[in-house]
Amino acid sequence: MTLKQQRLLLYFFEVLETNIRDADAHPISQSVKDCLTRDDCIDIALWLSPERYHKNQLETFDDAKLHKALVTDYNVLLYIINKWQLRLSESISFSDEEIDALFTRTNNQMHYLYSKPTKLWDSYDRSNYISLLNKAGFTIKAYGVYSSEVKESDKYIMDSLPKKFYDTKEEAETEIARLVQNKIFNEGDLTVYSLYKIK
């Protein structure tokens, strides 16, 4: 699924959310229950009420009690919208969690990068890591609009990352043209870099 298709789905999720926000709340439906695993239910309950529930507490709940913790289909929709928003903006973070997920899921904990602190990584290490993520199927190629002041070597630095990614260079360039035409930016203020982002 392309990034554009994902943004379109998010738009329809948000329209649906607006339309059912003020509707009468009904307990979670059987159709939604049938689509959710126990792990899904636990994740949603923790997202909805982090101050009320703890993971080890929810793991002791039977299915009926877990579904009751989700309350309504609307809450599940809010969770899905949040996940899609995060997914669309998620780039490579070089975080400990992301690194652990890569090397654990690929059973490659012997790789030198697994034990090397990220603050000591150089450009070769980052490039090697991105290549490993790509080979493992964790990433897709995308294009981002950056300030012209950002060097291409800094495109993965958190402060530089774009908030929106595009499937093609042409789409990103079209966005720049729109921003310039609407006088939000001047000609030459923005540039396009290709990068890999988390799927």
Disulfide bonds with the S-S distance in Angstrom:
none
